[in-house]
């Protein structure tokens, strides 16, 4: 059986409350790599993406907070080269994506 295709996601959040912000940060650490203040890179299968969204959905205030997901494409395709930068080089892709996430 083949592994589900892994997609690269850029996840950014703006959470108004300090406690909720810490909870969102900790939740994202389990799914990806922290890149900048409220920005994570996550390598996820379709199931992993659903799980991440469900987890964050229970942590944020829908009337005060926002979490944005940008699908950059397949890790082995466009996603692997979708990020460029000025100044410091772009971050390396997270070394591991969850196998069954």
GUSETOR-341984 format. One line per 10 residues: number of its first residue (from 1); their letters; for each residue x, y, z of N, C-alpha, C, O, CB. Coordinates in steps of 0.02 Angstrom, whole numbers, padded with zeros to 5 digits. Each point is the difference from the previous one (the first is absolute). Glycine has a CB too. Layout:
BEGIN
NUM) a) X/Y/Z/X/Y/Z/X/Y/Z/X/Y/Z/X/Y/Z ~ ...
! end
This chain:
BEGIN
1) xxxxxxxxxx) 00042/-00059/00000/-00042/00059/00000/00045/00062/00000/00048/00003/00038/-00141/-00065/00023 ~ 00076/00111/-00103/00042/00060/-00004/-00019/00050/00054/-00056/00002/00024/00069/-00020/-00148 ~ 00036/00059/00140/-00012/00053/00050/-00039/00057/-00032/00009/00015/-00059/00097/-00045/00120 ~ -00151/00061/-00022/-00035/00058/-00027/00049/00056/-00017/00051/00008/00034/-00153/-00038/00033 ~ 00087/00067/-00119/00043/00055/-00021/00003/00053/00054/-00052/00019/00028/00025/-00042/-00149 ~ 00086/00048/00135/00008/00052/00050/00003/00068/-00032/00035/00011/-00050/00026/-00092/00124 ~ -00099/00127/-00046/-00004/00068/-00025/00038/00046/00049/00002/-00014/00060/-00114/-00009/-00117 ~ 00140/00077/00031/00032/00050/00042/-00050/00057/00012/-00027/00029/-00047/00142/-00059/00001 ~ -00127/00045/00109/-00045/00054/00020/00038/00054/00037/00042/-00015/00042/-00139/-00066/-00036 ~ 00082/00142/-00022/00022/00057/00039/-00060/00019/00044/-00054/00015/-00025/00138/00027/-00065
11) xxxxxxxxxx) -00074/-00044/00156/-00054/00014/00047/00018/00063/00039/00054/00004/00030/-00085/-00128/-00021 ~ -00014/00172/-00009/00011/00063/00035/-00060/00013/00044/-00057/-00015/-00019/00129/00060/-00075 ~ -00060/-00016/00153/-00056/00012/00045/00006/00068/00032/00054/00027/00011/-00063/-00149/00010 ~ -00049/00150/-00005/-00006/00062/00037/-00052/-00013/00054/-00060/-00002/-00013/00090/00076/-00088 ~ -00006/-00084/00162/-00043/-00019/00056/00003/00055/00052/00054/00019/00023/-00034/-00143/-00044 ~ -00078/00151/00039/-00004/00059/00043/00019/-00013/00073/00029/00045/00032/-00118/-00006/-00106 ~ 00076/-00097/00099/00010/-00015/00071/00066/-00038/00010/00015/-00047/-00036/-00139/00044/00054 ~ 00164/00025/00032/00065/-00031/00012/-00005/-00075/00014/00039/-00039/-00026/00001/00148/00070 ~ -00088/-00129/-00003/-00008/-00071/00017/-00017/-00041/-00062/00031/-00053/-00012/-00069/00085/00128 ~ -00010/-00009/-00155/-00019/-00037/-00061/00059/-00001/-00049/00011/-00050/-00034/-00131/00084/00049
21) xxxxxxxxxx) 00158/00021/-00019/00058/00003/-00045/00051/-00053/00018/00028/-00033/-00043/-00047/00156/00026 ~ 00032/-00131/00082/00048/-00051/00022/-00026/-00070/-00016/00039/-00043/-00021/-00001/00119/00113 ~ -00103/-00087/-00084/-00028/-00065/-00016/00005/-00015/-00075/00016/-00056/-00019/-00095/00068/00116 ~ 00066/00037/-00138/00006/-00008/-00073/00073/-00015/-00018/00013/-00044/-00040/-00111/00121/00021 ~ 00144/-00039/00048/00071/-00011/-00013/00020/-00071/00017/00031/-00035/-00040/-00008/00156/00064 ~ -00041/-00144/00036/00018/-00068/00022/-00032/-00053/-00045/00032/-00050/-00016/-00021/00092/00134 ~ -00072/-00031/-00138/-00034/-00048/-00045/00037/-00004/-00066/00011/-00055/-00026/-00121/00079/00080 ~ 00130/00032/-00081/00034/00000/-00065/00069/-00032/00004/00024/-00029/-00048/-00086/00132/00019 ~ 00095/-00098/00087/00065/-00033/00008/-00005/-00075/-00013/00049/-00031/-00023/-00016/00118/00106 ~ -00090/-00117/-00070/-00010/-00071/-00013/-00011/-00017/-00073/-00002/-00058/-00018/-00044/00051/00131
31) xxxxxxxxxx) 00038/00059/-00154/-00015/-00013/-00071/00051/00029/-00048/00001/-00019/-00059/-00119/00019/00091 ~ 00161/00045/-00009/00046/00031/-00047/00057/00036/00034/00012/-00009/00060/-00106/00021/-00138 ~ 00128/00029/00040/00059/00036/00022/-00016/00074/00008/-00029/00031/-00045/00104/-00115/-00012 ~ -00057/00112/00114/-00010/00071/00014/00051/00040/-00039/00060/-00011/00008/-00106/-00014/00108 ~ 00024/00071/-00158/00046/00038/-00043/00008/00072/00023/00056/00025/00006/-00088/-00099/-00101 ~ -00023/00109/00107/00001/00069/00023/-00057/00008/00048/-00040/-00046/00009/00093/00088/-00117 ~ -00058/00016/00140/-00047/00011/00055/-00063/-00043/-00003/-00007/-00044/00043/00050/00159/-00038 ~ -00085/-00104/-00051/-00064/-00037/-00003/-00005/-00040/-00065/-00053/-00005/-00030/-00001/00092/00101 ~ 00111/-00114/-00093/00003/-00035/-00064/00032/-00069/00009/00053/-00006/00031/-00046/00116/-00092 ~ -00040/-00161/00034/00025/-00068/00001/00000/-00028/-00071/-00041/00019/-00041/-00001/-00035/00159
41) xxxxxxxxxx) 00089/-00029/-00131/-00001/-00041/-00060/-00018/-00071/00023/00031/-00027/00046/00056/00100/-00107 ~ -00136/-00101/00028/-00024/-00067/00019/-00002/-00044/-00061/-00028/00019/-00052/-00040/00029/00147 ~ 00096/-00108/-00090/-00005/-00050/-00052/-00054/-00049/00024/00009/-00035/00050/00114/00047/-00088 ~ -00179/-00015/00000/-00058/-00038/00024/-00031/-00042/-00056/00000/00021/-00058/-00021/00067/00143 ~ -00004/-00145/-00066/-00043/-00039/-00045/-00070/00031/00004/-00012/00042/00043/00082/-00150/-00027 ~ -00115/00088/-00059/-00069/00026/00006/-00031/-00013/00069/-00034/00044/00026/00021/-00062/-00149 ~ 00025/-00040/00151/-00027/-00015/00067/00032/00045/00052/-00034/00024/00046/00014/-00143/-00081 ~ 00085/00131/00029/00034/00044/00047/-00026/00071/-00003/-00006/00033/00052/00107/-00104/-00062 ~ -00117/00094/-00050/-00027/00067/-00007/-00068/00006/00035/-00014/00049/00035/00075/-00036/-00145 ~ -00103/-00064/00101/-00065/00000/00034/00009/-00002/00076/-00035/00036/00036/-00016/-00095/-00135
51) xxxxxxxxxx) 00097/00020/00123/00013/-00004/00072/00025/00067/00027/-00022/00021/00053/00048/-00143/-00065 ~ 00020/00154/-00024/00026/00064/00022/-00057/00051/00004/-00006/00036/00050/00118/-00063/-00101 ~ -00152/00032/-00002/-00055/00048/00000/-00049/-00014/00057/-00023/00047/00032/00036/-00035/-00156 ~ -00028/-00075/00137/-00046/-00016/00054/00029/00020/00068/-00036/00026/00043/-00009/-00122/-00112 ~ 00109/00084/00078/00032/00017/00063/-00002/00076/00011/-00017/00023/00054/00092/-00125/-00063 ~ -00056/00140/-00042/00002/00072/00006/-00070/00030/00007/-00010/00049/00034/00116/-00048/-00100 ~ -00154/-00032/00033/-00069/00023/00003/-00026/00001/00072/-00039/00044/00018/00020/-00090/-00133 ~ 00042/-00001/00155/-00021/-00003/00070/00039/00047/00045/-00017/00006/00059/-00015/-00122/-00080 ~ 00083/00148/-00004/00042/00044/00042/-00011/00074/-00011/00011/00040/00046/00072/-00130/-00049 ~ -00106/00109/-00055/-00006/00071/-00016/-00070/00026/00012/-00049/-00038/00002/00139/00025/-00086
61) xxxxxxxxxx) -00095/00079/00092/-00064/00033/00004/-00019/00020/-00072/00036/00038/-00032/-00015/00005/00152 ~ -00077/-00068/-00143/-00020/00013/-00070/-00019/00073/-00010/-00005/00023/-00058/-00033/-00141/00049 ~ 00025/00154/00062/-00018/00071/-00007/00059/00047/00010/-00007/00060/-00012/-00107/-00091/00051 ~ 00171/00006/-00016/00057/00043/00015/00065/-00020/-00036/00043/00043/-00010/-00096/-00021/00119 ~ 00061/-00084/-00127/00063/-00027/-00025/-00005/-00020/-00073/-00055/-00007/-00028/00083/-00032/00143 ~ 00031/00028/-00146/00002/-00024/-00068/00060/-00046/-00009/00055/00015/00025/-00112/00090/-00067 ~ 00046/-00161/00008/00055/-00044/-00021/-00006/-00007/-00075/-00053/-00018/-00026/00055/-00045/00138 ~ 00053/00076/-00147/00001/-00006/-00073/00043/-00059/-00020/00052/-00013/00029/-00067/00137/-00041 ~ -00009/-00161/-00039/00036/-00058/-00027/00013/00013/-00074/-00047/00012/-00038/-00007/-00091/00123 ~ 00116/00076/-00105/00018/00007/-00070/00031/-00066/-00023/00054/-00019/00023/-00036/00145/-00013
71) xxxxxxxxxx) -00052/-00162/-00055/00026/-00062/-00026/00050/00017/-00056/-00019/00027/-00052/-00088/-00090/00081 ~ 00171/00047/-00017/00052/00017/-00048/00013/-00056/-00050/00041/00008/-00045/00010/00064/00132 ~ -00086/-00127/-00079/00006/-00055/-00049/00035/-00061/00028/00020/-00002/00058/-00018/00087/-00146 ~ 00004/-00134/00045/00033/-00063/00019/00072/00012/00020/00036/00038/-00032/-00112/-00101/-00045 ~ 00097/00031/00131/00069/00007/00024/00048/-00022/-00055/00052/00031/-00010/-00089/-00050/00129 ~ 00020/-00035/-00154/00044/-00026/-00053/-00012/00035/-00066/00028/-00021/-00051/-00027/-00089/00109 ~ -00041/00161/-00059/-00015/00038/-00061/00011/00074/00012/00052/00021/00023/-00134/-00109/-00059 ~ 00032/00126/00019/00003/00073/00006/00014/00023/00071/00037/00049/00009/-00116/-00041/-00104 ~ 00052/-00041/00145/00010/00020/00070/00073/00002/00020/00019/00041/00042/-00129/-00089/-00017 ~ 00150/00005/-00054/00071/-00002/00017/00039/00062/-00022/00054/00013/00025/-00062/-00135/-00032
81) xxxxxxxxxx) -00021/00160/-00040/00035/00059/-00025/-00044/00063/00003/00016/00050/-00032/00052/-00124/-00042 ~ -00122/00072/00111/-00048/00055/00001/00022/00059/00042/-00031/00054/-00005/-00057/-00138/-00012 ~ 00139/00076/00058/00020/00054/00045/00066/00030/-00022/00048/-00036/-00014/-00109/-00020/00109 ~ 00063/00122/-00100/00062/00035/-00013/00005/00056/00052/-00048/00013/00036/00047/-00041/-00162 ~ 00059/00061/00129/00008/00051/00051/00049/00054/-00023/00036/-00008/-00049/-00062/-00076/00138 ~ 00025/00139/-00052/00050/00052/-00006/00036/00001/00067/-00032/-00003/00052/-00036/00073/-00138 ~ 00133/-00065/00086/00038/-00001/00062/00020/-00072/00016/00030/-00033/-00042/-00092/00134/00084 ~ 00045/-00123/00018/00017/-00069/00019/-00033/-00049/-00048/-00053/00014/-00027/00064/00021/00147 ~ 00020/-00092/-00131/-00029/-00049/-00046/-00066/-00026/00027/-00012/00001/00060/00126/-00033/-00099 ~ -00157/00008/-00006/-00064/-00028/00023/00013/-00060/00045/00052/-00033/-00005/-00110/00073/-00099
91) xxxxxxxxxx) 00011/-00054/00148/00009/-00057/00045/00001/-00066/-00039/-00032/-00006/-00052/-00023/00071/00145 ~ 00091/-00113/-00066/-00003/-00067/-00028/-00069/-00029/00015/-00031/00017/00050/00157/-00034/-00037 ~ -00149/-00025/-00056/-00064/-00032/00013/00005/-00041/00064/00052/-00028/00015/-00079/00023/-00138 ~ -00027/00003/00160/00001/-00043/00059/00025/-00069/-00019/-00020/-00027/-00052/-00074/00092/00105 ~ 00137/-00093/-00013/00033/-00062/-00018/-00047/-00060/-00001/00013/-00049/-00035/00090/00095/00084 ~ -00156/-00042/-00012/-00045/-00058/00001/-00071/00024/00001/-00018/00047/00036/00103/-00116/00023 ~ -00125/00037/-00098/-00072/00010/00004/-00029/-00062/00030/00028/-00055/-00009/-00030/00133/-00090 ~ -00051/-00072/00134/-00029/-00059/00031/-00020/-00051/-00054/-00031/00017/-00050/-00010/00053/00146 ~ 00058/-00132/-00085/-00013/-00052/-00050/-00074/-00012/-00008/-00023/-00011/-00056/00131/-00041/00084 ~ -00146/00053/00026/-00071/-00014/-00007/-00044/00060/00015/-00061/-00004/-00002/00085/-00113/00032
101) x) 00007/00174/-00014/-00039/00060/00011/-00028/00020/-00066/-00035/00050/-00005/00106/-00013/00102
! end
